[in-house]
């Protein structure tokens, strides 16, 4: 992990983790609108597997994962027992499967942002008589 000032910091040396939960765009907005957050050390995760969400929820990039998945991986990286990550993943996988089995997936969530249909050309604006 890169610490402020370019030094490398072991994840086990962290005093805590701040997690922004929300849509990707909302989390990014929170990050940039709160200067104190940009001063914190950042931990970048490189997931070895795709998100448990699969096609249930569209992510901006294929390698992105849910907040729960990233927290579970961060805990393991910071020295917590790998069983914690496995347990959280198991619970999340069960939750996602129950949503799939119940067929309650909203249509907008099924599409990835890049496959959304574009609207046709807008009709020309009409001018009001003067």
N, CA, C and O atoms as CSV, one atom per row, in Angstrom:
chain,resi,resn,atom,element,x,y,z
A,1,UNK,N,N,0.842,-1.164,0.000
A,1,UNK,CA,C,0.000,0.000,0.000
A,1,UNK,C,C,0.888,1.228,0.000
A,1,UNK,O,O,1.889,1.284,0.714
A,2,UNK,N,N,0.517,2.204,-0.800
A,2,UNK,CA,C,1.277,3.443,-0.860
A,2,UNK,C,C,0.734,4.412,0.176
A,2,UNK,O,O,-0.463,4.701,0.203
A,3,UNK,N,N,1.611,4.907,1.020
A,3,UNK,CA,C,1.229,5.905,2.013
A,3,UNK,C,C,1.477,7.286,1.423
A,3,UNK,O,O,2.155,7.423,0.405
A,4,UNK,N,N,0.928,8.298,2.063
A,4,UNK,CA,C,1.180,9.662,1.626
A,4,UNK,C,C,2.677,9.911,1.695
A,4,UNK,O,O,3.325,9.469,2.644
A,5,UNK,N,N,3.231,10.590,0.740
A,5,UNK,CA,C,4.651,10.857,0.703
A,5,UNK,C,C,5.426,9.804,-0.071
A,5,UNK,O,O,6.653,9.872,-0.147
A,6,UNK,N,N,4.715,8.812,-0.659
A,6,UNK,CA,C,5.366,7.822,-1.498
A,6,UNK,C,C,5.943,6.626,-0.752
A,6,UNK,O,O,6.441,5.696,-1.387
A,7,UNK,N,N,5.890,6.625,0.570
A,7,UNK,CA,C,6.410,5.494,1.333
A,7,UNK,C,C,5.451,4.319,1.242
A,7,UNK,O,O,4.244,4.496,1.076
A,8,UNK,N,N,6.000,3.123,1.353
A,8,UNK,CA,C,5.151,1.937,1.352
A,8,UNK,C,C,4.767,1.613,2.789
A,8,UNK,O,O,5.610,1.619,3.687
A,9,UNK,N,N,3.498,1.333,2.993
A,9,UNK,CA,C,2.962,1.037,4.312
A,9,UNK,C,C,2.327,-0.338,4.274
A,9,UNK,O,O,1.528,-0.633,3.384
A,10,UNK,N,N,2.673,-1.174,5.225
A,10,UNK,CA,C,2.066,-2.512,5.285
A,10,UNK,C,C,0.607,-2.373,5.720
A,10,UNK,O,O,0.317,-1.614,6.644
A,11,UNK,N,N,-0.311,-3.085,5.079
A,11,UNK,CA,C,-1.724,-3.001,5.471
A,11,UNK,C,C,-1.948,-3.293,6.954
A,11,UNK,O,O,-2.874,-2.748,7.556
A,12,UNK,N,N,-1.119,-4.138,7.543
A,12,UNK,CA,C,-1.284,-4.455,8.965
A,12,UNK,C,C,-0.971,-3.265,9.867
A,12,UNK,O,O,-1.301,-3.289,11.053
A,13,UNK,N,N,-0.341,-2.225,9.324
A,13,UNK,CA,C,-0.019,-1.028,10.100
A,13,UNK,C,C,-1.163,-0.007,10.129
A,13,UNK,O,O,-1.067,1.013,10.813
A,14,UNK,N,N,-2.232,-0.277,9.398
A,14,UNK,CA,C,-3.363,0.653,9.377
A,14,UNK,C,C,-4.056,0.679,10.729
A,14,UNK,O,O,-4.127,-0.333,11.426
A,15,UNK,N,N,-4.562,1.843,11.087
A,15,UNK,CA,C,-5.301,1.978,12.339
A,15,UNK,C,C,-6.786,1.724,12.144
A,15,UNK,O,O,-7.501,1.504,13.122
A,16,UNK,N,N,-7.255,1.747,10.937
A,16,UNK,CA,C,-8.661,1.537,10.634
A,16,UNK,C,C,-8.887,1.671,9.151
A,16,UNK,O,O,-7.970,1.973,8.387
A,17,UNK,N,N,-10.128,1.442,8.754
A,17,UNK,CA,C,-10.498,1.525,7.336
A,17,UNK,C,C,-11.736,2.407,7.226
A,17,UNK,O,O,-12.697,2.239,7.976
A,18,UNK,N,N,-11.705,3.337,6.295
A,18,UNK,CA,C,-12.868,4.162,5.970
A,18,UNK,C,C,-13.418,3.616,4.659
A,18,UNK,O,O,-12.687,3.489,3.677
A,19,UNK,N,N,-14.705,3.293,4.648
A,19,UNK,CA,C,-15.331,2.714,3.466
A,19,UNK,C,C,-16.468,3.619,3.012
A,19,UNK,O,O,-17.322,4.002,3.810
A,20,UNK,N,N,-16.474,3.957,1.737
A,20,UNK,CA,C,-17.563,4.740,1.159
A,20,UNK,C,C,-18.498,3.768,0.468
A,20,UNK,O,O,-18.095,3.048,-0.446
A,21,UNK,N,N,-19.734,3.749,0.901
A,21,UNK,CA,C,-20.706,2.824,0.338
A,21,UNK,C,C,-21.769,3.608,-0.407
A,21,UNK,O,O,-22.296,4.595,0.105
A,22,UNK,N,N,-22.072,3.181,-1.578
A,22,UNK,CA,C,-23.074,3.836,-2.411
A,22,UNK,C,C,-22.794,3.468,-3.856
A,22,UNK,O,O,-21.966,2.599,-4.130
A,23,UNK,N,N,-23.469,4.114,-4.766
A,23,UNK,CA,C,-23.174,3.865,-6.173
A,23,UNK,C,C,-21.758,4.362,-6.448
A,23,UNK,O,O,-21.204,5.145,-5.676
A,24,UNK,N,N,-21.183,3.901,-7.550
A,24,UNK,CA,C,-19.826,4.329,-7.876
A,24,UNK,C,C,-19.751,5.840,-8.027
A,24,UNK,O,O,-18.806,6.462,-7.540
A,25,UNK,N,N,-20.718,6.433,-8.685
A,25,UNK,CA,C,-20.658,7.884,-8.894
A,25,UNK,C,C,-20.835,8.648,-7.584
A,25,UNK,O,O,-20.196,9.681,-7.383
A,26,UNK,N,N,-21.693,8.155,-6.690
A,26,UNK,CA,C,-21.885,8.838,-5.403
A,26,UNK,C,C,-20.654,8.697,-4.522
A,26,UNK,O,O,-20.259,9.655,-3.858
A,27,UNK,N,N,-20.044,7.521,-4.505
A,27,UNK,CA,C,-18.835,7.324,-3.702
A,27,UNK,C,C,-17.699,8.216,-4.220
A,27,UNK,O,O,-16.948,8.793,-3.435
A,28,UNK,N,N,-17.586,8.320,-5.537
A,28,UNK,CA,C,-16.551,9.166,-6.129
A,28,UNK,C,C,-16.791,10.635,-5.770
A,28,UNK,O,O,-15.849,11.368,-5.472
A,29,UNK,N,N,-18.046,11.054,-5.801
A,29,UNK,CA,C,-18.390,12.424,-5.430
A,29,UNK,C,C,-18.047,12.684,-3.964
A,29,UNK,O,O,-17.481,13.726,-3.634
A,30,UNK,N,N,-18.391,11.740,-3.085
A,30,UNK,CA,C,-18.047,11.880,-1.663
A,30,UNK,C,C,-16.537,12.019,-1.485
A,30,UNK,O,O,-16.067,12.838,-0.695
A,31,UNK,N,N,-15.794,11.219,-2.218
A,31,UNK,CA,C,-14.334,11.237,-2.124
A,31,UNK,C,C,-13.781,12.614,-2.479
A,31,UNK,O,O,-12.979,13.169,-1.728
A,32,UNK,N,N,-14.195,13.162,-3.599
A,32,UNK,CA,C,-13.627,14.430,-4.058
A,32,UNK,C,C,-14.179,15.647,-3.325
A,32,UNK,O,O,-13.520,16.686,-3.287
A,33,UNK,N,N,-15.360,15.544,-2.748
A,33,UNK,CA,C,-15.946,16.696,-2.041
A,33,UNK,C,C,-15.527,16.793,-0.582
A,33,UNK,O,O,-15.876,17.759,0.097
A,34,UNK,N,N,-14.798,15.824,-0.100
A,34,UNK,CA,C,-14.349,15.826,1.290
A,34,UNK,C,C,-12.825,15.769,1.317
A,34,UNK,O,O,-12.240,14.687,1.271
A,35,UNK,N,N,-12.185,16.932,1.392
A,35,UNK,CA,C,-10.723,16.984,1.310
A,35,UNK,C,C,-10.009,16.116,2.357
A,35,UNK,O,O,-8.908,15.627,2.102
A,36,UNK,N,N,-10.610,15.928,3.502
A,36,UNK,CA,C,-9.951,15.107,4.519
A,36,UNK,C,C,-9.822,13.657,4.063
A,36,UNK,O,O,-8.892,12.960,4.468
A,37,UNK,N,N,-10.756,13.198,3.219
A,37,UNK,CA,C,-10.661,11.833,2.701
A,37,UNK,C,C,-9.475,11.674,1.755
A,37,UNK,O,O,-8.807,10.640,1.759
A,38,UNK,N,N,-9.214,12.696,0.949
A,38,UNK,CA,C,-8.112,12.600,-0.015
A,38,UNK,C,C,-6.755,12.631,0.678
A,38,UNK,O,O,-5.741,12.302,0.064
A,39,UNK,N,N,-6.725,13.021,1.944
A,39,UNK,CA,C,-5.471,13.046,2.702
A,39,UNK,C,C,-5.153,11.704,3.356
A,39,UNK,O,O,-4.043,11.495,3.845
A,40,UNK,N,N,-6.123,10.804,3.364
A,40,UNK,CA,C,-5.902,9.489,3.968
A,40,UNK,C,C,-5.065,8.605,3.045
A,40,UNK,O,O,-5.036,8.806,1.831
A,41,UNK,N,N,-4.388,7.627,3.640
A,41,UNK,CA,C,-3.688,6.622,2.842
A,41,UNK,C,C,-4.730,5.798,2.108
A,41,UNK,O,O,-5.825,5.574,2.623
A,42,UNK,N,N,-4.395,5.348,0.908
A,42,UNK,CA,C,-5.336,4.552,0.124
A,42,UNK,C,C,-4.824,3.134,-0.045
A,42,UNK,O,O,-3.628,2.900,-0.220
A,43,UNK,N,N,-5.735,2.217,0.009
A,43,UNK,CA,C,-5.447,0.808,-0.199
A,43,UNK,C,C,-6.143,0.403,-1.487
A,43,UNK,O,O,-7.364,0.522,-1.592
A,44,UNK,N,N,-5.392,-0.070,-2.461
A,44,UNK,CA,C,-5.963,-0.480,-3.735
A,44,UNK,C,C,-5.998,-1.999,-3.782
A,44,UNK,O,O,-4.979,-2.662,-3.587
A,45,UNK,N,N,-7.166,-2.533,-4.041
A,45,UNK,CA,C,-7.336,-3.981,-4.105
A,45,UNK,C,C,-7.367,-4.438,-5.555
A,45,UNK,O,O,-7.887,-3.741,-6.426
A,46,UNK,N,N,-6.814,-5.599,-5.799
A,46,UNK,CA,C,-6.860,-6.218,-7.125
A,46,UNK,C,C,-7.559,-7.563,-6.954
A,46,UNK,O,O,-6.902,-8.577,-6.717
A,47,UNK,N,N,-8.904,-7.580,-7.072
A,47,UNK,CA,C,-9.635,-8.839,-6.856
A,47,UNK,C,C,-9.187,-9.932,-7.828
A,47,UNK,O,O,-8.946,-9.678,-9.008
A,48,UNK,N,N,-9.083,-11.143,-7.304
A,48,UNK,CA,C,-8.672,-12.272,-8.141
A,48,UNK,C,C,-9.864,-12.909,-8.849
A,48,UNK,O,O,-9.694,-13.675,-9.798
A,49,UNK,N,N,-11.088,-12.585,-8.378
A,49,UNK,CA,C,-12.302,-13.159,-8.976
A,49,UNK,C,C,-13.282,-12.033,-9.287
A,49,UNK,O,O,-13.240,-10.978,-8.654
A,50,UNK,N,N,-14.162,-12.255,-10.260
A,50,UNK,CA,C,-15.194,-11.239,-10.524
A,50,UNK,C,C,-16.171,-11.151,-9.360
A,50,UNK,O,O,-16.227,-12.045,-8.515
A,51,UNK,N,N,-16.925,-10.087,-9.324
A,51,UNK,CA,C,-17.888,-9.870,-8.247
A,51,UNK,C,C,-18.934,-10.986,-8.186
A,51,UNK,O,O,-19.327,-11.552,-9.207
A,52,UNK,N,N,-19.363,-11.276,-6.987
A,52,UNK,CA,C,-20.431,-12.257,-6.772
A,52,UNK,C,C,-21.724,-11.769,-7.425
A,52,UNK,O,O,-22.574,-12.573,-7.807
A,53,UNK,N,N,-21.866,-10.455,-7.551
A,53,UNK,CA,C,-23.059,-9.905,-8.198
A,53,UNK,C,C,-23.275,-10.504,-9.584
A,53,UNK,O,O,-24.413,-10.738,-9.991
A,54,UNK,N,N,-22.193,-10.749,-10.302
A,54,UNK,CA,C,-22.322,-11.263,-11.665
A,54,UNK,C,C,-23.140,-10.313,-12.511
A,54,UNK,O,O,-22.871,-9.112,-12.534
A,55,UNK,N,N,-24.128,-10.830,-13.201
A,55,UNK,CA,C,-24.962,-9.991,-14.070
A,55,UNK,C,C,-26.115,-9.337,-13.321
A,55,UNK,O,O,-26.916,-8.619,-13.919
A,56,UNK,N,N,-26.201,-9.581,-12.020
A,56,UNK,CA,C,-27.285,-9.000,-11.225
A,56,UNK,C,C,-27.175,-7.485,-11.139
A,56,UNK,O,O,-28.183,-6.779,-11.099
A,57,UNK,N,N,-25.938,-6.993,-11.111
A,57,UNK,CA,C,-25.739,-5.554,-10.993
A,57,UNK,C,C,-24.587,-5.149,-11.899
A,57,UNK,O,O,-23.537,-5.792,-11.904
A,58,UNK,N,N,-24.782,-4.104,-12.650
A,58,UNK,CA,C,-23.752,-3.625,-13.566
A,58,UNK,C,C,-22.721,-2.795,-12.809
A,58,UNK,O,O,-23.079,-1.909,-12.033
A,59,UNK,N,N,-21.456,-3.080,-13.035
A,59,UNK,CA,C,-20.367,-2.316,-12.447
A,59,UNK,C,C,-19.692,-1.526,-13.569
A,59,UNK,O,O,-19.727,-1.952,-14.723
A,60,UNK,N,N,-19.079,-0.383,-13.252
A,60,UNK,CA,C,-18.419,0.401,-14.304
A,60,UNK,C,C,-17.298,-0.353,-15.013
A,60,UNK,O,O,-17.071,-0.154,-16.206
A,61,UNK,N,N,-16.597,-1.217,-14.282
A,61,UNK,CA,C,-15.528,-2.024,-14.871
A,61,UNK,C,C,-15.679,-3.449,-14.369
A,61,UNK,O,O,-16.164,-3.676,-13.261
A,62,UNK,N,N,-15.268,-4.395,-15.173
A,62,UNK,CA,C,-15.431,-5.812,-14.846
A,62,UNK,C,C,-14.736,-6.193,-13.540
A,62,UNK,O,O,-15.226,-7.048,-12.802
A,63,UNK,N,N,-13.597,-5.562,-13.252
A,63,UNK,CA,C,-12.843,-5.933,-12.054
A,63,UNK,C,C,-13.366,-5.286,-10.765
A,63,UNK,O,O,-12.825,-5.542,-9.689
A,64,UNK,N,N,-14.389,-4.469,-10.856
A,64,UNK,CA,C,-14.961,-3.852,-9.654
A,64,UNK,C,C,-15.823,-4.856,-8.900
A,64,UNK,O,O,-16.461,-5.720,-9.501
A,65,UNK,N,N,-15.832,-4.729,-7.570
A,65,UNK,CA,C,-16.621,-5.622,-6.728
A,65,UNK,C,C,-17.480,-4.792,-5.781
A,65,UNK,O,O,-17.323,-3.574,-5.696
A,66,UNK,N,N,-18.381,-5.453,-5.077
A,66,UNK,CA,C,-19.264,-4.771,-4.137
A,66,UNK,C,C,-18.491,-4.259,-2.930
A,66,UNK,O,O,-17.351,-4.659,-2.693
A,67,UNK,N,N,-19.119,-3.377,-2.177
A,67,UNK,CA,C,-18.507,-2.857,-0.960
A,67,UNK,C,C,-18.192,-3.993,0.002
A,67,UNK,O,O,-17.105,-4.035,0.579
A,68,UNK,N,N,-19.134,-4.912,0.177
A,68,UNK,CA,C,-18.922,-6.010,1.104
A,68,UNK,C,C,-17.732,-6.867,0.678
A,68,UNK,O,O,-16.917,-7.260,1.513
A,69,UNK,N,N,-17.634,-7.153,-0.601
A,69,UNK,CA,C,-16.517,-7.955,-1.104
A,69,UNK,C,C,-15.181,-7.233,-0.898
A,69,UNK,O,O,-14.183,-7.859,-0.541
A,70,UNK,N,N,-15.166,-5.930,-1.123
A,70,UNK,CA,C,-13.914,-5.188,-0.964
A,70,UNK,C,C,-13.515,-5.083,0.504
A,70,UNK,O,O,-12.331,-5.177,0.828
A,71,UNK,N,N,-14.483,-4.890,1.395
A,71,UNK,CA,C,-14.168,-4.831,2.830
A,71,UNK,C,C,-13.639,-6.182,3.300
A,71,UNK,O,O,-12.668,-6.239,4.055
A,72,UNK,N,N,-14.265,-7.261,2.863
A,72,UNK,CA,C,-13.821,-8.599,3.252
A,72,UNK,C,C,-12.376,-8.831,2.794
A,72,UNK,O,O,-11.563,-9.353,3.556
A,73,UNK,N,N,-12.057,-8.449,1.564
A,73,UNK,CA,C,-10.700,-8.617,1.051
A,73,UNK,C,C,-9.713,-7.726,1.806
A,73,UNK,O,O,-8.595,-8.150,2.101
A,74,UNK,N,N,-10.119,-6.498,2.118
A,74,UNK,CA,C,-9.247,-5.576,2.858
A,74,UNK,C,C,-8.945,-6.112,4.254
A,74,UNK,O,O,-7.815,-6.002,4.730
A,75,UNK,N,N,-9.944,-6.689,4.908
A,75,UNK,CA,C,-9.715,-7.254,6.239
A,75,UNK,C,C,-8.669,-8.365,6.186
A,75,UNK,O,O,-7.786,-8.431,7.041
A,76,UNK,N,N,-8.770,-9.229,5.190
A,76,UNK,CA,C,-7.784,-10.304,5.037
A,76,UNK,C,C,-6.402,-9.714,4.777
A,76,UNK,O,O,-5.416,-10.155,5.367
A,77,UNK,N,N,-6.329,-8.728,3.902
A,77,UNK,CA,C,-5.065,-8.086,3.568
A,77,UNK,C,C,-4.430,-7.413,4.789
A,77,UNK,O,O,-3.207,-7.345,4.914
A,78,UNK,N,N,-5.283,-6.923,5.679
A,78,UNK,CA,C,-4.801,-6.242,6.885
A,78,UNK,C,C,-4.467,-7.211,8.023
A,78,UNK,O,O,-4.128,-6.783,9.126
A,79,UNK,N,N,-4.563,-8.507,7.755
A,79,UNK,CA,C,-4.124,-9.475,8.745
A,79,UNK,C,C,-5.213,-10.222,9.486
A,79,UNK,O,O,-4.915,-11.054,10.343
A,80,UNK,N,N,-6.479,-9.940,9.171
A,80,UNK,CA,C,-7.559,-10.688,9.816
A,80,UNK,C,C,-7.608,-12.103,9.235
A,80,UNK,O,O,-7.055,-12.371,8.168
A,81,UNK,N,N,-8.264,-12.977,9.941
A,81,UNK,CA,C,-8.369,-14.368,9.523
A,81,UNK,C,C,-9.081,-14.474,8.172
A,81,UNK,O,O,-10.112,-13.833,7.968
A,82,UNK,N,N,-8.541,-15.278,7.245
A,82,UNK,CA,C,-9.202,-15.476,5.944
A,82,UNK,C,C,-10.605,-16.056,6.081
A,82,UNK,O,O,-11.417,-15.920,5.166
A,83,UNK,N,N,-10.902,-16.699,7.202
A,83,UNK,CA,C,-12.247,-17.252,7.409
A,83,UNK,C,C,-13.302,-16.144,7.451
A,83,UNK,O,O,-14.460,-16.377,7.104
A,84,UNK,N,N,-12.905,-14.937,7.875
A,84,UNK,CA,C,-13.848,-13.811,7.893
A,84,UNK,C,C,-14.269,-13.481,6.466
A,84,UNK,O,O,-15.456,-13.308,6.190
A,85,UNK,N,N,-13.303,-13.395,5.565
A,85,UNK,CA,C,-13.618,-13.108,4.160
A,85,UNK,C,C,-14.472,-14.224,3.566
A,85,UNK,O,O,-15.439,-13.952,2.855
A,86,UNK,N,N,-14.127,-15.458,3.848
A,86,UNK,CA,C,-14.906,-16.580,3.327
A,86,UNK,C,C,-16.338,-16.555,3.849
A,86,UNK,O,O,-17.280,-16.794,3.094
A,87,UNK,N,N,-16.504,-16.268,5.130
A,87,UNK,CA,C,-17.847,-16.207,5.718
A,87,UNK,C,C,-18.684,-15.085,5.125
A,87,UNK,O,O,-19.855,-15.283,4.801
A,88,UNK,N,N,-18.082,-13.899,4.981
A,88,UNK,CA,C,-18.811,-12.774,4.387
A,88,UNK,C,C,-19.177,-13.069,2.936
A,88,UNK,O,O,-20.274,-12.735,2.488
A,89,UNK,N,N,-18.268,-13.687,2.210
A,89,UNK,CA,C,-18.544,-14.042,0.812
A,89,UNK,C,C,-19.679,-15.053,0.727
A,89,UNK,O,O,-20.537,-14.961,-0.152
A,90,UNK,N,N,-19.681,-16.009,1.634
A,90,UNK,CA,C,-20.741,-17.032,1.643
A,90,UNK,C,C,-22.105,-16.387,1.895
A,90,UNK,O,O,-23.080,-16.700,1.213
A,91,UNK,N,N,-22.168,-15.492,2.870
A,91,UNK,CA,C,-23.436,-14.817,3.181
A,91,UNK,C,C,-23.889,-13.965,1.994
A,91,UNK,O,O,-25.069,-13.963,1.644
A,92,UNK,N,N,-22.957,-13.247,1.381
A,92,UNK,CA,C,-23.300,-12.394,0.245
A,92,UNK,C,C,-23.766,-13.230,-0.943
A,92,UNK,O,O,-24.724,-12.869,-1.626
A,93,UNK,N,N,-23.082,-14.349,-1.186
A,93,UNK,CA,C,-23.469,-15.244,-2.288
A,93,UNK,C,C,-24.902,-15.761,-2.071
A,93,UNK,O,O,-25.683,-15.842,-3.019
A,94,UNK,N,N,-25.240,-16.107,-0.825
A,94,UNK,CA,C,-26.592,-16.577,-0.497
A,94,UNK,C,C,-27.620,-15.481,-0.756
A,94,UNK,O,O,-28.676,-15.740,-1.333
A,95,UNK,N,N,-27.312,-14.257,-0.330
A,95,UNK,CA,C,-28.219,-13.127,-0.547
A,95,UNK,C,C,-28.465,-12.898,-2.033
A,95,UNK,O,O,-29.610,-12.741,-2.458
A,96,UNK,N,N,-27.392,-12.880,-2.822
A,96,UNK,CA,C,-27.516,-12.666,-4.263
A,96,UNK,C,C,-28.336,-13.788,-4.900
A,96,UNK,O,O,-29.175,-13.529,-5.763
A,97,UNK,N,N,-28.102,-15.017,-4.485
A,97,UNK,CA,C,-28.846,-16.147,-5.046
A,97,UNK,C,C,-30.331,-16.051,-4.708
A,97,UNK,O,O,-31.177,-16.377,-5.540
A,98,UNK,N,N,-30.652,-15.607,-3.495
A,98,UNK,CA,C,-32.064,-15.459,-3.112
A,98,UNK,C,C,-32.755,-14.400,-3.952
A,98,UNK,O,O,-33.921,-14.554,-4.315
A,99,UNK,N,N,-32.043,-13.326,-4.262
A,99,UNK,CA,C,-32.610,-12.284,-5.130
A,99,UNK,C,C,-32.853,-12.863,-6.521
A,99,UNK,O,O,-33.902,-12.622,-7.118
A,100,UNK,N,N,-31.902,-13.616,-7.032
A,100,UNK,CA,C,-32.077,-14.244,-8.353
A,100,UNK,C,C,-33.252,-15.212,-8.350
A,100,UNK,O,O,-34.069,-15.206,-9.271
A,101,UNK,N,N,-33.337,-16.045,-7.312
A,101,UNK,CA,C,-34.412,-17.033,-7.221
A,101,UNK,C,C,-35.789,-16.384,-7.114
A,101,UNK,O,O,-36.781,-16.937,-7.590
A,102,UNK,N,N,-35.847,-15.211,-6.489
A,102,UNK,CA,C,-37.131,-14.522,-6.309
A,102,UNK,C,C,-37.550,-13.743,-7.556
A,102,UNK,O,O,-38.671,-13.239,-7.620
A,103,UNK,N,N,-36.667,-13.640,-8.538
A,103,UNK,CA,C,-36.949,-12.915,-9.787
A,103,UNK,C,C,-37.409,-11.484,-9.509
A,103,UNK,O,O,-38.371,-11.010,-10.113
A,104,UNK,N,N,-36.724,-10.803,-8.599
A,104,UNK,CA,C,-37.091,-9.426,-8.262
A,104,UNK,C,C,-36.040,-8.425,-8.737
A,104,UNK,O,O,-35.905,-7.337,-8.176
A,105,UNK,N,N,-35.311,-8.800,-9.761
A,105,UNK,CA,C,-34.258,-7.930,-10.278
A,105,UNK,C,C,-34.903,-6.834,-11.116
A,105,UNK,O,O,-35.573,-7.130,-12.105
A,106,UNK,N,N,-34.711,-5.571,-10.736
A,106,UNK,CA,C,-35.276,-4.495,-11.555
A,106,UNK,C,C,-34.628,-4.485,-12.940
A,106,UNK,O,O,-33.429,-4.737,-13.056
A,107,UNK,N,N,-35.401,-4.199,-13.993
A,107,UNK,CA,C,-34.859,-4.223,-15.357
A,107,UNK,C,C,-33.631,-3.342,-15.538
A,107,UNK,O,O,-32.712,-3.723,-16.262
A,108,UNK,N,N,-33.589,-2.181,-14.904
A,108,UNK,CA,C,-32.447,-1.278,-15.073
A,108,UNK,C,C,-31.165,-1.899,-14.533
A,108,UNK,O,O,-30.086,-1.605,-15.048
A,109,UNK,N,N,-31.249,-2.742,-13.518
A,109,UNK,CA,C,-30.060,-3.357,-12.931
A,109,UNK,C,C,-29.510,-4.470,-13.802
A,109,UNK,O,O,-28.345,-4.843,-13.660
A,110,UNK,N,N,-30.309,-5.000,-14.685
A,110,UNK,CA,C,-29.875,-6.116,-15.520
A,110,UNK,C,C,-28.932,-5.676,-16.631
A,110,UNK,O,O,-28.136,-6.470,-17.132
A,111,UNK,N,N,-29.025,-4.424,-17.008
A,111,UNK,CA,C,-28.207,-3.923,-18.110
A,111,UNK,C,C,-26.928,-3.310,-17.573
A,111,UNK,O,O,-26.914,-2.703,-16.502
A,112,UNK,N,N,-25.871,-3.475,-18.319
A,112,UNK,CA,C,-24.650,-2.764,-17.952
A,112,UNK,C,C,-24.765,-1.359,-18.524
A,112,UNK,O,O,-25.502,-1.146,-19.486
A,113,UNK,N,N,-24.047,-0.395,-17.947
A,113,UNK,CA,C,-24.154,0.981,-18.444
A,113,UNK,C,C,-23.811,1.111,-19.924
A,113,UNK,O,O,-24.335,2.003,-20.591
A,114,UNK,N,N,-22.954,0.251,-20.453
A,114,UNK,CA,C,-22.538,0.369,-21.840
A,114,UNK,C,C,-23.543,-0.219,-22.818
A,114,UNK,O,O,-23.428,-0.004,-24.025
A,115,UNK,N,N,-24.544,-0.969,-22.308
A,115,UNK,CA,C,-25.507,-1.575,-23.213
A,115,UNK,C,C,-26.867,-0.881,-23.161
A,115,UNK,O,O,-27.840,-1.356,-23.747
A,116,UNK,N,N,-26.923,0.219,-22.473
A,116,UNK,CA,C,-28.191,0.944,-22.412
A,116,UNK,C,C,-28.541,1.463,-23.796
A,116,UNK,O,O,-27.676,1.868,-24.573
A,117,UNK,N,N,-29.823,1.436,-24.076
A,117,UNK,CA,C,-30.253,1.911,-25.381
A,117,UNK,C,C,-30.188,3.427,-25.414
A,117,UNK,O,O,-30.523,4.110,-24.446
A,118,UNK,N,N,-29.755,3.924,-26.540
A,118,UNK,CA,C,-29.686,5.375,-26.692
A,118,UNK,C,C,-31.013,5.886,-27.202
A,118,UNK,O,O,-31.727,5.217,-27.949
A,119,UNK,N,N,-31.308,7.060,-26.784
A,119,UNK,CA,C,-32.529,7.686,-27.280
A,119,UNK,C,C,-32.277,8.183,-28.695
A,119,UNK,O,O,-31.153,8.521,-29.067
A,120,UNK,N,N,-33.328,8.218,-29.455
A,120,UNK,CA,C,-33.218,8.721,-30.820
A,120,UNK,C,C,-32.942,10.210,-30.827
A,120,UNK,O,O,-32.887,10.840,-29.771
A,121,UNK,N,N,-32.770,10.773,-31.999
A,121,UNK,CA,C,-32.491,12.212,-32.070
A,121,UNK,C,C,-33.674,13.009,-31.532
A,121,UNK,O,O,-34.834,12.626,-31.682
A,122,UNK,N,N,-33.348,14.103,-30.917
A,122,UNK,CA,C,-34.397,14.962,-30.371
A,122,UNK,C,C,-35.096,15.698,-31.507
A,122,UNK,O,O,-34.470,16.065,-32.502
A,123,UNK,N,N,-36.397,15.909,-31.348
A,123,UNK,CA,C,-37.084,16.674,-32.397
A,123,UNK,C,C,-36.586,18.124,-32.387
A,123,UNK,O,O,-36.198,18.645,-31.342
A,124,UNK,N,N,-36.601,18.753,-33.532
A,124,UNK,CA,C,-36.109,20.141,-33.573
A,124,UNK,C,C,-36.975,21.031,-32.691
A,124,UNK,O,O,-38.190,20.860,-32.599
A,125,UNK,N,N,-36.315,21.980,-32.051
A,125,UNK,CA,C,-37.039,22.919,-31.183
A,125,UNK,C,C,-37.904,23.828,-32.049
A,125,UNK,O,O,-37.490,24.283,-33.116
A,126,UNK,N,N,-39.094,24.074,-31.570
A,126,UNK,CA,C,-39.975,24.984,-32.320
A,126,UNK,C,C,-39.862,26.366,-31.722
A,126,UNK,O,O,-39.791,26.534,-30.504
A,127,UNK,N,N,-39.846,27.339,-32.587
A,127,UNK,CA,C,-39.741,28.713,-32.101
A,127,UNK,C,C,-41.127,29.288,-31.864
A,127,UNK,O,O,-42.068,29.048,-32.620
A,128,UNK,N,N,-41.213,30.036,-30.815
A,128,UNK,CA,C,-42.459,30.732,-30.500
A,128,UNK,C,C,-42.604,31.946,-31.415
A,128,UNK,O,O,-41.620,32.638,-31.676
A,129,UNK,N,N,-43.802,32.214,-31.902
A,129,UNK,CA,C,-43.980,33.432,-32.743
A,129,UNK,C,C,-43.769,34.665,-31.888
A,129,UNK,O,O,-44.136,34.707,-30.714
A,130,UNK,N,N,-43.164,35.672,-32.510
A,130,UNK,CA,C,-42.864,36.918,-31.782
A,130,UNK,C,C,-43.958,37.930,-31.924
A,130,UNK,O,O,-43.860,39.027,-31.375
